[in-house]
Amino acid sequence: MSTERDHRTPSPTISEVAAAAGVGRATVARTLGGYGSVSPKTRDRILAVAKELGYRPNTIARSMTTGETRTLGVVLADVGNPFFAGVLRGISDAARKADYDVLVLSTDEDLQLEAAAIEVLVDKQVDGIALAPAAGRSAQLPHLDIVHKREIPLVLLDRLVDTVDADAVVINNREASRQAVTSLIEQGHRRIAFVWGPVTTEPAADADDLRRIIDHALWSDGERLLGYLDALELAGIPFDTSLVTHVLKNEPQATRAVLGMLSLSDPPTAIFATETDALTGSLRALRQRGLRCPEDVSLIGFDDSSWASVMTPPMSVVAQPMHQLGELTAECLLARVAGSDAPVATHVLEADFVERASVAPPPTRA
């Protein structure tokens, strides 16, 4: 009798697979569920029959039996951001190798949406959660209480939160920022704009005030700003609060903020843009003012991309190991899912400064 089935019919049952393979139902259940003992020969025969019949496992039933869904939940700030897209690719690749699926939710940097996303993932009974938190480094995150209560493994990615005791995978943002700004200083720049700083209603009064504001900012943002301040301090350059943006994080706001800086009586001769929207907003502002890069204003971006190397001029950037960050996040999470009781750890990856042609000495001013 042929084992072919019409593609419109329901998936065959375990009983039908067992009958076709000439074995008991329990043997098929153990084979397809991935538990218990089955001889290699019998296992191969069952898998071949299941494939021929078009059997698809009932993941809900399997999760009730094994206590796992073989699914990882990922909560990102913005899946449209090229950085998070690269990180997600790394997570997905590592998960696929381990035969896990990935369920992705985006928060748009909104804590309420983050709390809702966590609730969805808990309800979906994911085996572990990777989270890029939308909260500042000193924030309380009560929506994670249920994650800890249910002992769902959690790994933070890209950002730390001081109150969350979990594994984390981050970039050495502070050192990456310091290196980028130092490269501008070495070219002779002293008026260096930072786009963007923490979102506030009032700009910082001085460097100490800015450091207090950083305590409530996103960890990655704060670390990049600290690297900027480190470079200025090491070079003996006074901090000027008018050269740090405090606007909402989108391209139009970045454009307006940079236009304001370029209107200062002593405008910046260089800009360090710490995200893609900050970089495109800065470029748009330069174009609106008819200024050239790097002849009039030097520019360094954060995150490398294919277009950064082919634009005119090719853009100098801080290149983050996005795929590696994603892979390591998934590997840490999968280790916890598998029962690892290793001490909680923060894994810090280094970024590379890619020097191209968007930086030059500052123009001579009359």
N, C-alpha and C positions, 0 to 999 in steps of 0.2 A: 504494500500500500504506500502510495506517495505521501511524503511528509510535507509537501508544499502547501502553503495556506494563502488564501486570498488576502491581499494587503489591507482590505477593508474590514476584515474580521478582527475581533478582539485578540489581544495577546494571549497565547496559549497559557494554560495553567501549569503548575508544577506537576499535577497528576498526569496531564497530557504528555509532558516531557518525560516523566517516569515511564509511562506506557511505551512510548516510542523508543526509549533507551533500554527497556527491559530491566529496569531496576526499581527499587522501592522508592516511595515518595520521600521518605526521610533522607535517603541517600542524595536525591536531587536537591533537597532543601539545604543539606550541609554543603554540597558543592557550590550551588549558586549563591548561598549566603556567606560563603567564605569562612566557615567555622567547622569544627569537628574533623574527623579523620575519614578520608576517602582515598582509595588506591589511585596512583597516577593514571593507570589504564582506564579505570572506571570514570575518573574525573574527566579525562580527555574525551571519552565517548559521550558523556552527558553534555559537556560544553559544545561539542560538535552538533549534537541533536538540537540543543537549545538554540544555537545559531541558525540552523536550518529551518527550525520552526518559527523563528522570529520572536523568541521569548524575550520579554523585557521585565526586569525585576520590579516588584512593587516596593519602592523605596520606603514608603510609610510603614508597610508591614515589616520590612527588614529592620528599620530603626526601632520598632517595638521589640523585635527579637534581640538585636545586638546592642541597643542603646546608643547607636551612632547613625548619622545620616550621611557621612562622608562628604560633608559640605562645610566650607569655611565662609564665614561672613566677613565682608570688608566694608568699612565705613570710611569714605574719603571726603575731603572738603569740596572738591570740584572735579568730577571725572572728565570734564572738558579741558582742564589744565594740562598742558603737555607733560609737566613733571609727574602728576598723578597718573596720567595715562601710561607713562613709562614704568612707574612703580607697579601699577596694576598688571602690566604685561609680565613683570618678573614674578609677581605672586601667582598669576595664572599658570605660568610655565612650571613653577615648582609644584603647585597643587596638582597639575595634570600628571606629572611624573609619579606622584604618590597616589594617583587614582582618586583625587578629590575634585569636587566641583566648587565653584566660587560664586557666591551671591553678593552683588555689589550694590551699595546704596550711597547716595551723595547728599551732603548736608548744606552746601552753599555757605559754609562757615556759620551756620545757625545752630545754637545749642538746642533749641526746641526740636529742630529737625533731626539733630543727632540723637536726642533722647527717643524720638519716635523710631528712628532707624534701629537703635539697640533693641527696642521692644519688638520690632518685627523679626529681628534675627533670633531673639530668644524664643519667640513663638514658633519660628521655623525649626527650632531645635538644632541649630548649627552646632558643629563640634568645637568650634573655636572662632574668635573674633579678632580681626586686625583693625585698629582704630587710629585714624589721624585726627586727634581731638581738636574741636573748634574752640576750646577754652584756653584761657591764659594759664601761664605756668603755675600760678598759686591758687587756681580755682578749685572749688569743691564740685564733684560730679556725682550727685546722688543717683542719677539714672544708671550708674554702673553698679549700684548696690546689688541689683538682681543678678548681674553677671557673676559677682563674687559669691552671692548666696547659693547660686546653682552650680558653682564651681566650673564655670565655662572658661576655658583658657583664654587669656587676653594678652595681646601684644600691641604696644603703641608703636606707630611708625611716623617718622619725620619730626614728631614733636613730643616733648615730655610735659608731664603735669606732676608737680611735686607731691600731690596728695594721692596719686595713683601708684600702688605697689604692683608693678607688672614689668615683664620684659619689654625692652624697647630697642628699636633700630633707628638710628639717626645719622645725620651728616655732621661733621665737625664744622658747623656753620660759622662759628666765631673765627676760627683760623682761616677758613676760606675767604671770609670777608676782609680780614686783616691783610691777607696777601694781595687781594685785588686792589684795595685802597692804597697799600704801600707801593704797588706798581705805578699808580698815578702820581704819588708823591715823588717817586724816583725820577719821574719825567719833569718834575718842577712844579706840579700843581699844588696849590694851597687852598684854593676855593673849590671844594669838592662837595657836590650835592649828594644826598642820600635819599633814594626813592625806592621803597617807602619806609617811613617810620611807623610807630604805633598810632592807631586811630584815637585821636583825642579831640575834645572841643576847644582846648587851649594848648598852644605850643609850649614845650618845656622852657622853663626860665633859664636853665643852665644845664651843664652836663650831669650834675648830681640829681637834679629834678628829673632829667630824662632817664637816669638809671632807676629811679623810683617808679616811673611809669612803665618801664620795661618789665618790672615784676608782675604786672597784670596783663602783659601782651602775650601773644602766641610765642611759645618757646623759640621756634626757628627765627621769627622776626627779631625777637630780643637778642638772640645770639649774633645775628648778622649786624645789628646795630652796635653791639658791644665790640665786635671786631673793627668796625669803623672808628669807634672812639679810641680803641687801642692803638690803631695806626696813627691817628692824629696826635695822641698823647706821646707816643714814641718819637714822633717827628717834631714835637714841640709846637704844633699848630693849634691855636686856640679854637675851641668849639664855638660854632655860630649856629644858634637854634634856627635861624631863618633858612638854613640849608638842609633841614630835615623835614620831609613832608609828614603831615598828620591827617591825611584825607582818607576817605573810604577807598577800598582797594578795587578800582576798576580803571580802565584805560582813559575815559574822559576826565576823571578826577586827577589822574596822574598828569595828563596834558595840561590841565588848568594850573596845577601846582607848579609844574616846571616852568610854564609861561610866567607865573608870578616870580619865580626865582630869577629868571632871565631879565626881569624888569628891575631888579635891585640895582642900586647905585654901584655896587661891587658884585656883579653876577658871578656864578660859578663858571670855572673854565673846564670842569669835568663833572660827569654824573656817574654815580654807581647805582644801577637799577637792579633791584634784588628779586624781581619776578618778571615773567613775560609781559604782562599788561603794563608794568612799570616801564619796561624797556620800550615797548611800542608807543606808549604815551609820551615818553621822553623824545623819541624820534619824531613824533608828530609835532611836538612843541618846537623842536629845532627847525623843522620844515616851515612851520607857520611864521617863524621869525626870519627865515631866509638864512639860517646859520648852517655851516658845513661841519660835518664830522669826518676827521678829527681836527681840521684846520682851525675851526673856531671853538668847538667844544668837544672834548674827548668823552668817550662813552664805553662803559663796561656793563655787560648784562649777566644775569644769573640763569643757568641752564643752557646747555648747548643744543643745537638742532641743525638740521640740514640747511635751512635757510640762512643761519647765522654765518656760515662759511662762504656763501655765494652772494650775499648782499654787497652793496657798495657803500662804504668799505666793508670788508669782512670783519665781523664783530668779535672783539675779545670778550671772553665769557668765563664764568666759573662753571665748570662742567660737573654736575652731580652724577654719581653712579646710580641712576634711577633703577635700572633693571636689577643690579646687585642688591640694592636696598629692598626691592620687592621680594627677590628670591630669599634673602636672609630672613625677612619678616615671616614668610611662609614656612621656612625651615624651622624657625624658633617656635612658631605656633604648632606645627605638626609634631614637634618633639614634646610639647606640653600635652597635646592631645593623646600622644602615645604613652603618657604617664611619667615623663621626666620630672624628677624632683630636685633638679639642679637649682642652686641659688638664683634668685632673680638677678638679671644682668642687663646692662645697657650696652649695646654694640654700637660703636662709633666708626663710621666710614669716612675716609678722606675724599675731598673733592679735588679736582685738578683745575689749575688756572691755565686756560688756553689763550695764548697771546696772539692776536692777529693784527689788524691794521686800523682799529678804531681809536687808538690812543697815540697822541703826539704831544710834544711840549706845548705849554700854554702860549697863546698868541701874545705878541708884544703890544702893550697898551700905552697909548700916549699919556 
